[in-house]
């Protein structure tokens, strides 16, 4: 996948990877950061809100994979533009203006379609997104 994500703050204490530079939050929040371990089949899953957007980038989720406390993958996952249009037409996203002037997948310098998640709308209105990350470690 396209470019990685660098850290901007402190050095990891080794709970996930030893010595990696990690972003420092500007408040006591976690900015939706979290960690999951994989199950016996190598599957990790989590529940989150649908990400918003910011100027200059297409919508994405940052991902890091750690094996034996070493970072083996730093990447980003992406959403199909049709899905983004569907989600962002709904509240509360529709109340935030500027998406029409924002970077989409095609014009994002980091976007790579190998990071495009497969997404299915569930009967309760939520979305299930999946991606397979092959790690050779």
TIMI-863299 format. One record per residue: residue in three letters; y, z, x of N, C-alpha, C in turn. Coordinates in steps of 0.05 Angstrom, whole numbers. Example, Ala and Ser with C-alpha at 12.3 -4.5 7.8 and 13.67 -1.06 7.14 Angstrom:
drenza code:ALA n.py:-114 n.pz:156 n.px:264 ca.py:-90 ca.pz:156 ca.px:246 c.py:-66 c.pz:156 c.px:264;
drenza code:SER n.py:-45 n.pz:142 n.px:257 ca.py:-21 ca.pz:143 ca.px:273 c.py:1 c.pz:157 c.px:258;
END
This chain:
drenza code:UNK n.py:-24 n.pz:0 n.px:17 ca.py:0 ca.pz:0 ca.px:0 c.py:25 c.pz:0 c.px:17;
drenza code:UNK n.py:46 n.pz:-6 n.px:5 ca.py:72 ca.pz:-7 ca.px:19 c.py:80 c.pz:20 c.px:31;
drenza code:UNK n.py:102 n.pz:22 n.px:44 ca.py:112 ca.pz:44 ca.px:59 c.py:103 c.pz:72 c.px:52;
drenza code:UNK n.py:104 n.pz:89 n.px:71 ca.py:97 ca.pz:117 ca.px:66 c.py:121 c.pz:134 c.px:58;
drenza code:UNK n.py:116 n.pz:159 n.px:55 ca.py:138 ca.pz:177 ca.px:48 c.py:140 c.pz:198 c.px:70;
drenza code:UNK n.py:162 n.pz:200 n.px:82 ca.py:167 ca.pz:219 ca.px:103 c.py:176 c.pz:245 c.px:92;
drenza code:UNK n.py:174 n.pz:265 n.px:108 ca.py:184 ca.pz:291 ca.px:100 c.py:213 c.pz:294 c.px:107;
drenza code:UNK n.py:226 n.pz:314 n.px:95 ca.py:254 ca.pz:318 ca.px:101 c.py:260 c.pz:347 c.px:106;
drenza code:UNK n.py:240 n.pz:363 n.px:112 ca.py:246 ca.pz:391 ca.px:114 c.py:228 c.pz:406 c.px:133;
drenza code:UNK n.py:212 n.pz:424 n.px:122 ca.py:197 ca.pz:442 ca.px:138 c.py:170 c.pz:431 c.px:146;
drenza code:UNK n.py:157 n.pz:444 n.px:165 ca.py:131 ca.pz:436 ca.px:174 c.py:109 c.pz:450 c.px:159;
drenza code:UNK n.py:88 n.pz:436 n.px:151 ca.py:66 ca.pz:447 ca.px:136 c.py:54 c.pz:472 c.px:149;
drenza code:UNK n.py:47 n.pz:491 n.px:133 ca.py:34 ca.pz:515 ca.px:144 c.py:4 c.pz:511 c.px:148;
drenza code:UNK n.py:-5 n.pz:487 n.px:142 ca.py:-34 ca.pz:481 ca.px:146 c.py:-50 c.pz:484 c.px:121;
drenza code:UNK n.py:-38 n.pz:492 n.px:98 ca.py:-54 ca.pz:495 ca.px:74 c.py:-65 c.pz:468 c.px:65;
drenza code:UNK n.py:-51 n.pz:446 n.px:70 ca.py:-62 ca.pz:419 ca.px:64 c.py:-65 c.pz:403 c.px:89;
drenza code:UNK n.py:-46 n.pz:403 n.px:106 ca.py:-48 ca.pz:387 ca.px:131 c.py:-31 c.pz:402 c.px:152;
drenza code:UNK n.py:-42 n.pz:403 n.px:175 ca.py:-29 ca.pz:418 ca.px:196 c.py:-7 c.pz:401 c.px:209;
drenza code:UNK n.py:17 n.pz:412 n.px:210 ca.py:39 ca.pz:401 ca.px:224 c.py:54 c.pz:378 c.px:211;
drenza code:UNK n.py:46 n.pz:369 n.px:187 ca.py:61 ca.pz:348 ca.px:173 c.py:89 c.pz:359 c.px:165;
drenza code:UNK n.py:108 n.pz:341 n.px:166 ca.py:135 ca.pz:348 ca.px:156 c.py:134 c.pz:345 c.px:125;
drenza code:UNK n.py:143 n.pz:365 n.px:111 ca.py:143 ca.pz:365 ca.px:82 c.py:172 c.pz:366 c.px:72;
drenza code:UNK n.py:177 n.pz:355 n.px:48 ca.py:203 ca.pz:356 ca.px:36 c.py:209 c.pz:385 c.px:29;
drenza code:UNK n.py:234 n.pz:392 n.px:31 ca.py:244 ca.pz:419 ca.px:23 c.py:259 c.pz:416 c.px:-3;
drenza code:UNK n.py:251 n.pz:432 n.px:-23 ca.py:265 ca.pz:430 ca.px:-49 c.py:292 c.pz:443 c.px:-46;
drenza code:UNK n.py:310 n.pz:435 n.px:-64 ca.py:337 ca.pz:446 ca.px:-63 c.py:341 c.pz:470 c.px:-82;
drenza code:UNK n.py:319 n.pz:477 n.px:-95 ca.py:319 ca.pz:501 ca.px:-112 c.py:292 c.pz:514 c.px:-110;
drenza code:UNK n.py:286 n.pz:533 n.px:-127 ca.py:260 ca.pz:547 ca.px:-126 c.py:238 c.pz:531 c.px:-141;
drenza code:UNK n.py:244 n.pz:508 n.px:-151 ca.py:225 ca.pz:491 ca.px:-165 c.py:207 c.pz:476 c.px:-146;
drenza code:UNK n.py:187 n.pz:463 n.px:-157 ca.py:169 ca.pz:447 ca.px:-141 c.py:172 c.pz:417 c.px:-146;
drenza code:UNK n.py:191 n.pz:409 n.px:-163 ca.py:195 ca.pz:381 ca.px:-169 c.py:169 c.pz:367 c.px:-176;
drenza code:UNK n.py:153 n.pz:380 n.px:-192 ca.py:127 ca.pz:369 ca.px:-201 c.py:107 c.pz:364 c.px:-179;
drenza code:UNK n.py:111 n.pz:377 n.px:-156 ca.py:92 ca.pz:374 ca.px:-135 c.py:68 c.pz:393 c.px:-140;
drenza code:UNK n.py:45 n.pz:384 n.px:-132 ca.py:21 ca.pz:401 ca.px:-136 c.py:-1 c.pz:391 c.px:-118;
drenza code:UNK n.py:-23 n.pz:404 n.px:-119 ca.py:-46 ca.pz:397 ca.px:-104 c.py:-72 c.pz:401 c.px:-120;
drenza code:UNK n.py:-90 n.pz:383 n.px:-117 ca.py:-116 ca.pz:386 ca.px:-130 c.py:-138 c.pz:379 c.px:-110;
drenza code:UNK n.py:-160 n.pz:393 n.px:-112 ca.py:-183 ca.pz:386 ca.px:-96 c.py:-200 c.pz:367 c.px:-113;
drenza code:UNK n.py:-215 n.pz:351 n.px:-99 ca.py:-233 ca.pz:333 ca.px:-113 c.py:-258 c.pz:347 c.px:-121;
drenza code:UNK n.py:-271 n.pz:336 n.px:-142 ca.py:-297 ca.pz:347 ca.px:-150 c.py:-319 c.pz:335 c.px:-132;
drenza code:UNK n.py:-344 n.pz:340 n.px:-138 ca.py:-366 ca.pz:331 ca.px:-122 c.py:-367 c.pz:300 c.px:-121;
drenza code:UNK n.py:-355 n.pz:287 n.px:-140 ca.py:-355 ca.pz:258 ca.px:-141 c.py:-330 c.pz:246 c.px:-127;
drenza code:UNK n.py:-313 n.pz:263 n.px:-116 ca.py:-289 ca.pz:254 ca.px:-103 c.py:-266 c.pz:248 c.px:-122;
drenza code:UNK n.py:-267 n.pz:259 n.px:-146 ca.py:-247 ca.pz:254 ca.px:-167 c.py:-228 c.pz:277 c.px:-169;
drenza code:UNK n.py:-202 n.pz:271 n.px:-168 ca.py:-181 ca.pz:291 ca.px:-173 c.py:-166 c.pz:282 c.px:-198;
drenza code:UNK n.py:-159 n.pz:302 n.px:-214 ca.py:-143 ca.pz:295 ca.px:-238 c.py:-122 c.pz:315 c.px:-243;
drenza code:UNK n.py:-100 n.pz:306 n.px:-256 ca.py:-79 ca.pz:325 ca.px:-263 c.py:-64 c.pz:315 c.px:-287;
drenza code:UNK n.py:-50 n.pz:333 n.px:-300 ca.py:-34 ca.pz:327 ca.px:-324 c.py:-5 c.pz:331 c.px:-315;
drenza code:UNK n.py:12 n.pz:312 n.px:-323 ca.py:40 ca.pz:313 ca.px:-316 c.py:57 c.pz:299 c.px:-337;
drenza code:UNK n.py:83 n.pz:300 n.px:-334 ca.py:100 ca.pz:284 ca.px:-351 c.py:102 c.pz:256 c.px:-340;
drenza code:UNK n.py:110 n.pz:237 n.px:-356 ca.py:114 ca.pz:210 ca.px:-346 c.py:139 c.pz:210 c.px:-329;
drenza code:UNK n.py:138 n.pz:199 n.px:-305 ca.py:162 ca.pz:201 ca.px:-287 c.py:185 c.pz:185 c.px:-297;
drenza code:UNK n.py:209 n.pz:194 n.px:-291 ca.py:233 ca.pz:179 ca.px:-297 c.py:238 c.pz:160 c.px:-274;
drenza code:UNK n.py:262 n.pz:150 n.px:-273 ca.py:270 ca.pz:131 ca.px:-252 c.py:295 c.pz:140 c.px:-238;
drenza code:UNK n.py:300 n.pz:128 n.px:-216 ca.py:325 ca.pz:132 ca.px:-202 c.py:334 c.pz:106 c.px:-190;
drenza code:UNK n.py:359 n.pz:102 n.px:-186 ca.py:370 ca.pz:77 ca.px:-176 c.py:358 c.pz:69 c.px:-149;
drenza code:UNK n.py:352 n.pz:44 n.px:-146 ca.py:342 ca.pz:33 ca.px:-121 c.py:312 c.pz:33 c.px:-118;
drenza code:UNK n.py:298 n.pz:45 n.px:-136 ca.py:268 ca.pz:46 ca.px:-134 c.py:256 c.pz:41 c.px:-162;
drenza code:UNK n.py:233 n.pz:28 n.px:-162 ca.py:217 ca.pz:26 ca.px:-186 c.py:204 c.pz:53 c.px:-191;
drenza code:UNK n.py:194 n.pz:57 n.px:-215 ca.py:181 ca.pz:82 ca.px:-222 c.py:155 c.pz:85 c.px:-206;
drenza code:UNK n.py:150 n.pz:108 n.px:-195 ca.py:127 ca.pz:112 ca.px:-178 c.py:119 c.pz:142 c.px:-177;
drenza code:UNK n.py:95 n.pz:147 n.px:-167 ca.py:86 ca.pz:174 ca.px:-162 c.py:77 c.pz:175 c.px:-133;
drenza code:UNK n.py:87 n.pz:194 n.px:-118 ca.py:79 ca.pz:198 ca.px:-90 c.py:51 c.pz:210 c.px:-89;
drenza code:UNK n.py:35 n.pz:202 n.px:-69 ca.py:8 ca.pz:212 ca.px:-66 c.py:3 c.pz:217 c.px:-36;
drenza code:UNK n.py:-9 n.pz:239 n.px:-31 ca.py:-19 ca.pz:245 ca.px:-4 c.py:-48 c.pz:253 c.px:-6;
drenza code:UNK n.py:-65 n.pz:243 n.px:11 ca.py:-93 ca.pz:251 ca.px:12 c.py:-98 c.pz:265 c.px:39;
drenza code:UNK n.py:-111 n.pz:289 n.px:37 ca.py:-117 ca.pz:305 ca.px:61 c.py:-147 c.pz:308 c.px:63;
drenza code:UNK n.py:-157 n.pz:305 n.px:87 ca.py:-185 ca.pz:310 ca.px:93 c.py:-186 c.pz:328 c.px:117;
drenza code:UNK n.py:-199 n.pz:350 n.px:115 ca.py:-201 ca.pz:370 ca.px:137 c.py:-174 c.pz:377 c.px:148;
drenza code:UNK n.py:-155 n.pz:382 n.px:129 ca.py:-127 ca.pz:390 ca.px:136 c.py:-112 c.pz:369 c.px:152;
drenza code:UNK n.py:-120 n.pz:344 n.px:150 ca.py:-106 ca.pz:322 ca.px:163 c.py:-99 c.pz:302 c.px:141;
drenza code:UNK n.py:-74 n.pz:292 n.px:142 ca.py:-65 ca.pz:272 ca.px:123 c.py:-78 c.pz:245 c.px:130;
drenza code:UNK n.py:-94 n.pz:234 n.px:112 ca.py:-107 ca.pz:208 ca.px:117 c.py:-94 c.pz:186 c.px:101;
drenza code:UNK n.py:-78 n.pz:193 n.px:81 ca.py:-64 ca.pz:172 ca.px:66 c.py:-38 c.pz:184 c.px:55;
drenza code:UNK n.py:-16 n.pz:169 n.px:58 ca.py:9 ca.pz:175 ca.px:45 c.py:18 c.pz:149 c.px:32;
drenza code:UNK n.py:21 n.pz:150 n.px:5 ca.py:26 ca.pz:126 ca.px:-9 c.py:41 c.pz:131 c.px:-35;
drenza code:UNK n.py:42 n.pz:111 n.px:-52 ca.py:55 ca.pz:113 ca.px:-78 c.py:39 c.pz:97 c.px:-98;
drenza code:UNK n.py:38 n.pz:107 n.px:-123 ca.py:25 ca.pz:92 ca.px:-144 c.py:46 c.pz:82 c.px:-164;
drenza code:UNK n.py:40 n.pz:61 n.px:-178 ca.py:60 ca.pz:47 ca.px:-195 c.py:50 c.pz:42 c.px:-223;
drenza code:UNK n.py:68 n.pz:34 n.px:-241 ca.py:62 ca.pz:28 ca.px:-269 c.py:69 c.pz:-1 c.px:-275;
drenza code:UNK n.py:55 n.pz:-13 n.px:-294 ca.py:61 ca.pz:-39 ca.px:-303 c.py:88 c.pz:-40 c.px:-318;
drenza code:UNK n.py:103 n.pz:-61 n.px:-314 ca.py:130 ca.pz:-63 ca.px:-326 c.py:129 c.pz:-61 c.px:-356;
drenza code:UNK n.py:109 n.pz:-73 n.px:-369 ca.py:107 ca.pz:-72 ca.px:-398 c.py:104 c.pz:-43 c.px:-408;
drenza code:UNK n.py:88 n.pz:-27 n.px:-394 ca.py:85 ca.pz:1 ca.px:-401 c.py:111 c.pz:16 c.px:-396;
drenza code:UNK n.py:125 n.pz:11 n.px:-374 ca.py:151 ca.pz:24 ca.px:-369 c.py:170 c.pz:18 c.px:-392;
drenza code:UNK n.py:172 n.pz:-7 n.px:-400 ca.py:190 ca.pz:-14 ca.px:-422 c.py:182 c.pz:2 c.px:-448;
drenza code:UNK n.py:156 n.pz:5 n.px:-453 ca.py:147 ca.pz:19 ca.px:-477 c.py:154 c.pz:49 c.px:-476;
drenza code:UNK n.py:148 n.pz:61 n.px:-453 ca.py:154 ca.pz:90 ca.px:-450 c.py:184 c.pz:95 c.px:-451;
drenza code:UNK n.py:199 n.pz:79 n.px:-436 ca.py:227 ca.pz:85 ca.px:-433 c.py:244 c.pz:78 c.px:-458;
drenza code:UNK n.py:231 n.pz:65 n.px:-478 ca.py:244 ca.pz:59 ca.px:-503 c.py:243 c.pz:84 c.px:-522;
drenza code:UNK n.py:227 n.pz:104 n.px:-514 ca.py:223 ca.pz:128 ca.px:-530 c.py:241 c.pz:151 c.px:-519;
drenza code:UNK n.py:246 n.pz:170 n.px:-537 ca.py:261 ca.pz:194 ca.px:-529 c.py:242 c.pz:212 c.px:-512;
drenza code:UNK n.py:251 n.pz:225 n.px:-492 ca.py:279 ca.pz:229 ca.px:-483 c.py:288 c.pz:207 c.px:-464;
drenza code:UNK n.py:270 n.pz:190 n.px:-455 ca.py:278 ca.pz:170 ca.px:-435 c.py:299 c.pz:151 c.px:-445;
drenza code:UNK n.py:298 n.pz:144 n.px:-471 ca.py:317 ca.pz:125 ca.px:-482 c.py:346 c.pz:136 c.px:-481;
drenza code:UNK n.py:348 n.pz:162 n.px:-478 ca.py:375 ca.pz:174 ca.px:-477 c.py:388 c.pz:172 c.px:-450;
drenza code:UNK n.py:372 n.pz:164 n.px:-430 ca.py:382 ca.pz:161 ca.px:-402 c.py:388 c.pz:132 c.px:-398;
drenza code:UNK n.py:413 n.pz:124 n.px:-395 ca.py:420 ca.pz:96 ca.px:-392 c.py:418 c.pz:87 c.px:-363;
drenza code:UNK n.py:418 n.pz:61 n.px:-359 ca.py:418 ca.pz:50 ca.px:-332 c.py:392 c.pz:37 c.px:-324;
drenza code:UNK n.py:370 n.pz:40 n.px:-339 ca.py:345 ca.pz:28 ca.px:-331 c.py:347 c.pz:-2 c.px:-329;
drenza code:UNK n.py:362 n.pz:-14 n.px:-346 ca.py:365 ca.pz:-44 ca.px:-346 c.py:377 c.pz:-54 c.px:-320;
drenza code:UNK n.py:391 n.pz:-37 n.px:-306 ca.py:403 ca.pz:-44 ca.px:-280 c.py:387 c.pz:-34 c.px:-257;
drenza code:UNK n.py:365 n.pz:-22 n.px:-262 ca.py:349 ca.pz:-9 ca.px:-241 c.py:330 c.pz:-29 c.px:-228;
drenza code:UNK n.py:319 n.pz:-21 n.px:-205 ca.py:299 ca.pz:-36 ca.px:-191 c.py:274 c.pz:-37 c.px:-207;
drenza code:UNK n.py:262 n.pz:-60 n.px:-211 ca.py:236 ca.pz:-62 ca.px:-223 c.py:215 c.pz:-67 c.px:-201;
drenza code:UNK n.py:190 n.pz:-70 n.px:-209 ca.py:168 ca.pz:-73 ca.px:-190 c.py:173 c.pz:-97 c.px:-171;
drenza code:UNK n.py:181 n.pz:-119 n.px:-183 ca.py:184 ca.pz:-144 ca.px:-167 c.py:206 c.pz:-142 c.px:-146;
drenza code:UNK n.py:227 n.pz:-126 n.px:-151 ca.py:249 ca.pz:-124 ca.px:-133 c.py:249 c.pz:-99 c.px:-115;
drenza code:UNK n.py:229 n.pz:-82 n.px:-118 ca.py:226 ca.pz:-58 ca.px:-102 c.py:214 c.pz:-65 c.px:-75;
drenza code:UNK n.py:226 n.pz:-58 n.px:-53 ca.py:217 ca.pz:-64 ca.px:-27 c.py:192 c.pz:-50 c.px:-18;
drenza code:UNK n.py:184 n.pz:-29 n.px:-32 ca.py:160 ca.pz:-14 ca.px:-25 c.py:136 c.pz:-20 c.px:-44;
drenza code:UNK n.py:142 n.pz:-29 n.px:-68 ca.py:121 ca.pz:-35 ca.px:-87 c.py:100 c.pz:-53 c.px:-76;
drenza code:UNK n.py:75 n.pz:-47 n.px:-82 ca.py:53 ca.pz:-64 ca.px:-75 c.py:33 c.pz:-63 c.px:-98;
drenza code:UNK n.py:24 n.pz:-85 n.px:-108 ca.py:7 ca.pz:-84 ca.px:-132 c.py:-20 c.pz:-71 c.px:-128;
drenza code:UNK n.py:-28 n.pz:-66 n.px:-102 ca.py:-52 ca.pz:-50 ca.px:-98 c.py:-49 c.pz:-21 c.px:-107;
drenza code:UNK n.py:-24 n.pz:-13 n.px:-111 ca.py:-19 ca.pz:14 ca.px:-120 c.py:-15 c.pz:16 c.px:-150;
drenza code:UNK n.py:-19 n.pz:-6 n.px:-164 ca.py:-15 ca.pz:-7 ca.px:-193 c.py:-37 c.pz:7 c.px:-208;
drenza code:UNK n.py:-30 n.pz:27 n.px:-223 ca.py:-50 ca.pz:43 ca.px:-238 c.py:-59 c.pz:28 c.px:-263;
drenza code:UNK n.py:-83 n.pz:33 n.px:-272 ca.py:-93 ca.pz:23 ca.px:-297 c.py:-87 c.pz:45 c.px:-318;
drenza code:UNK n.py:-74 n.pz:38 n.px:-339 ca.py:-64 ca.pz:58 ca.px:-358 c.py:-74 c.pz:50 c.px:-386;
drenza code:UNK n.py:-83 n.pz:71 n.px:-401 ca.py:-92 ca.pz:67 ca.px:-429 c.py:-78 c.pz:88 c.px:-446;
drenza code:UNK n.py:-67 n.pz:79 n.px:-468 ca.py:-55 ca.pz:98 ca.px:-487 c.py:-77 c.pz:112 c.px:-503;
drenza code:UNK n.py:-75 n.pz:138 n.px:-505 ca.py:-95 ca.pz:155 ca.px:-519 c.py:-87 c.pz:158 c.px:-548;
drenza code:UNK n.py:-106 n.pz:167 n.px:-565 ca.py:-101 ca.pz:170 ca.px:-593 c.py:-80 c.pz:190 c.px:-600;
drenza code:UNK n.py:-75 n.pz:209 n.px:-582 ca.py:-54 ca.pz:229 ca.px:-586 c.py:-26 c.pz:220 c.px:-577;
drenza code:UNK n.py:-24 n.pz:195 n.px:-567 ca.py:1 ca.pz:184 ca.px:-558 c.py:6 c.pz:188 c.px:-528;
drenza code:UNK n.py:-11 n.pz:203 n.px:-515 ca.py:-8 ca.pz:207 ca.px:-486 c.py:-20 c.pz:183 c.px:-472;
drenza code:UNK n.py:-17 n.pz:182 n.px:-446 ca.py:-28 ca.pz:160 ca.px:-430 c.py:-47 c.pz:171 c.px:-409;
drenza code:UNK n.py:-69 n.pz:156 n.px:-404 ca.py:-88 ca.pz:162 ca.px:-383 c.py:-85 c.pz:141 c.px:-362;
drenza code:UNK n.py:-77 n.pz:148 n.px:-338 ca.py:-74 ca.pz:130 ca.px:-316 c.py:-95 c.pz:136 c.px:-295;
drenza code:UNK n.py:-107 n.pz:115 n.px:-284 ca.py:-128 ca.pz:118 ca.px:-264 c.py:-123 c.pz:98 c.px:-241;
drenza code:UNK n.py:-131 n.pz:107 n.px:-217 ca.py:-130 ca.pz:89 ca.px:-194 c.py:-152 c.pz:99 c.px:-175;
drenza code:UNK n.py:-164 n.pz:80 n.px:-161 ca.py:-185 ca.pz:87 ca.px:-141 c.py:-172 c.pz:84 c.px:-114;
drenza code:UNK n.py:-172 n.pz:105 n.px:-99 ca.py:-162 ca.pz:105 ca.px:-71 c.py:-185 c.pz:106 c.px:-52;
drenza code:UNK n.py:-190 n.pz:85 n.px:-38 ca.py:-212 ca.pz:84 ca.px:-18 c.py:-202 c.pz:96 c.px:8;
drenza code:UNK n.py:-216 n.pz:117 n.px:17 ca.py:-209 ca.pz:131 ca.px:42 c.py:-231 c.pz:128 c.px:61;
drenza code:UNK n.py:-226 n.pz:118 n.px:85 ca.py:-246 ca.pz:115 ca.px:106 c.py:-240 c.pz:137 c.px:126;
drenza code:UNK n.py:-251 n.pz:161 n.px:121 ca.py:-245 ca.pz:183 ca.px:139 c.py:-271 c.pz:197 c.px:147;
END
